[in-house]
């Protein structure tokens, strides 16, 4: 295989037909919406759909309590608030995540602290978390990236040892599991997203699950401006947000839950087939599933050994894309601690956050080199978009294209002429 065989350099493409697609929404969602509208109310506390949605998802997760919210970010903020994490409290989390993981920490005036990740699962590890624990640490927010569960047992043991709360960000990890336990059920609170791109969607919404009746009570109050809907009048005892879900979102969510098992099973199958097909390729590091875990692959992220292949991850991604594969270079461009708003303290106007908090009062710097493994992962990764609607032929095209590109670039098997 020569470089000239690659589509990037004029050769024939591996994938010349479109990837299989399907309808995310259909008659089931329309029927649920019709029923919601015929109730005569779309307010969550007066209709039936939200209660049904919460009960159904709690049953799927095998927990006692579920609180629906307006978004996944809202669910995570609610979790931080329900755990009474506040001013100057440190919460250890992943540097490879979305803004949604940080919003709740920052809005509670807590301080995100970033632990490094495993180079192959891309999730934070107990060892890296242990290095970041201080006298101000009160919680850990794990992120099950791309549907791959974190190695939870040592993390939970560490949390118990230091008396720390654990929140699971499961936005990308519906039905993923670790040693037979579903993600979201191992920590104190688990949070899920239903935005338009997740495994299931209601346009935008979120779900919070917990085994604790007290945490569920505090969470529900926080999502509804701390109005207790079971009591007359309005006399909030605590501060809260308006993170309420509507009956319309819950109606769509109910219909989506009926498809959840199939969606997740298919994505697990697709991700596993890609790994099996590319695991022996030179210079290609597959997305490793955590030992004892089941990934539901929200996307597939491989890494490129640039020294072994003699090419960059960016060029590798361009070559895959040229072969007709939905690949792109990188995931987020840099770890979240290097985002401008954190590095330049653009949290609040006219306030030196967090040093000016008397409860904190120590220097904090988010700088390059803070999490070197995460930085290397993001510099050398290639993401491939996945869909449960992909056919087996589509999946094999991904494998074939990856093999073609890796072989062409590998100096012992390809040609650099």
Buried (B, 14 or more C-beta within 10 A) or exposed (E): BEBEBBBBEEBEBBBEEEBBEEEBBEEBBEEBBEBBBEBEEBEBBEBBBBBBBBEBBBEBBEBEBBBBBBBBBBBBBBBBBBBBBBEBBBBBBBBBBBEBBBBBBBBBBBBBBBBBBBBBBBBBBBBBBBEBBEEBBBBBBBBBBBBBBBBBBBBBEBBEEEEBBBBBBBBBBBBBBBBEBBBBBBBBBBBBBBBEEBBBBBBBBBBBBBBBEEBBBBBBBBBBBBBBEEEEEEEEEEEBBEBBBBBBBBBBBBBBBEBBEEBBBBBBBBBBBBBEBBEEBBBBBBBBBBEBBBBBBBBBBBBBBBEBBBBBBBBBBBBBBBBBBBBBBBBBEBBBBBBEEBEEBEBEEEEEBBEEBEEBEEEBEBEEEBBEBBBBBBBBBBBBBBBBBBEEEBBBBBBBBBBBBBBBBBEEEBEEE
